[in-house]
Amino acid sequence: MKYKTLSQVIAEQSIERIYLLKIDVAKAELDVIEGIKEEYWAKIQQIVMEVHNINNRLQKIIKLLKSQGFSQINYQEDSV
């Protein structure tokens, strides 16, 4: 099975605006957002995702989101 990146889907579907991007990809969330091309970040208004905090992944994602202009980042950690 061949997977497409989010950037490929945005380009193929000529998506102009993403009001809410929900990411739930079982431990591959960093791969998904790292695969978003620079020119497509401005199209995304909000992101909701479940993050599996393996190898400090949550902090990497927060840093990436801040670098793309997301200023309000909320998260809740499970106590499991």
C-alpha positions as CSV (number, residue, x, y, z in Angstrom):
1,M,0.0,0.0,0.0
2,K,1.4,3.4,-1.0
3,Y,0.6,6.3,1.4
4,K,0.2,10.0,0.4
5,T,1.5,12.8,2.4
6,L,-0.9,15.5,3.6
7,S,0.9,17.9,1.2
8,Q,0.1,15.6,-1.7
9,V,-3.5,15.5,-0.8
10,I,-3.7,19.3,-0.4
11,A,-2.1,19.8,-3.8
12,E,-4.2,17.1,-5.6
13,Q,-7.5,18.4,-4.2
14,S,-6.6,22.1,-4.6
15,I,-7.4,22.7,-0.9
16,E,-7.4,26.4,-0.1
17,R,-8.1,26.3,3.6
18,I,-8.1,23.7,6.4
19,Y,-10.2,25.0,9.3
20,L,-9.6,22.0,11.5
21,L,-7.0,19.3,10.9
22,K,-7.5,16.2,13.0
23,I,-4.5,13.8,13.3
24,D,-4.9,10.4,14.8
25,V,-2.3,8.1,13.4
26,A,-1.1,5.9,16.2
27,K,2.5,7.0,16.9
28,A,3.1,8.6,13.5
29,E,1.9,12.1,14.3
30,L,5.3,13.7,14.1
31,D,5.8,12.1,10.7
32,V,2.6,13.6,9.4
33,I,3.3,17.2,10.5
34,E,7.0,17.0,9.4
35,G,5.7,16.0,6.0
36,I,3.7,19.3,5.6
37,K,5.4,21.5,3.0
38,E,6.2,25.0,4.1
39,E,3.8,26.6,1.7
40,Y,0.8,24.7,3.1
41,W,1.2,25.6,6.7
42,A,-0.6,29.0,6.2
43,K,-3.7,27.0,5.0
44,I,-4.1,25.3,8.4
45,Q,-6.1,27.2,11.0
46,Q,-6.3,24.7,13.8
47,I,-4.9,21.2,14.6
48,V,-6.1,18.6,17.0
49,M,-4.1,15.5,17.5
50,E,-3.4,12.7,19.9
51,V,0.3,12.5,20.6
52,H,2.1,9.4,21.9
53,N,4.9,11.0,23.8
54,I,7.7,8.6,22.9
55,N,11.3,10.0,22.8
56,N,10.1,13.5,23.8
57,R,7.8,13.6,20.7
58,L,5.4,16.1,22.4
59,Q,8.1,18.8,22.8
60,K,9.3,18.3,19.2
61,I,5.7,18.7,18.0
62,I,5.1,21.8,20.1
63,K,8.4,23.3,18.8
64,L,7.4,22.6,15.2
65,L,3.9,24.1,15.7
66,K,5.3,27.3,17.3
67,S,7.8,27.6,14.4
68,Q,4.8,27.6,12.1
69,G,3.0,30.4,13.9
70,F,0.7,28.4,16.2
71,S,0.7,30.5,19.4
72,Q,-2.1,28.8,21.4
73,I,-1.0,25.3,22.1
74,N,-3.0,23.3,24.7
75,Y,-2.3,19.8,25.7
76,Q,-3.4,17.3,28.4
77,E,-1.2,14.4,29.5
78,D,-2.7,11.1,30.5
79,S,-1.8,9.9,34.0
80,V,-1.9,6.2,32.9
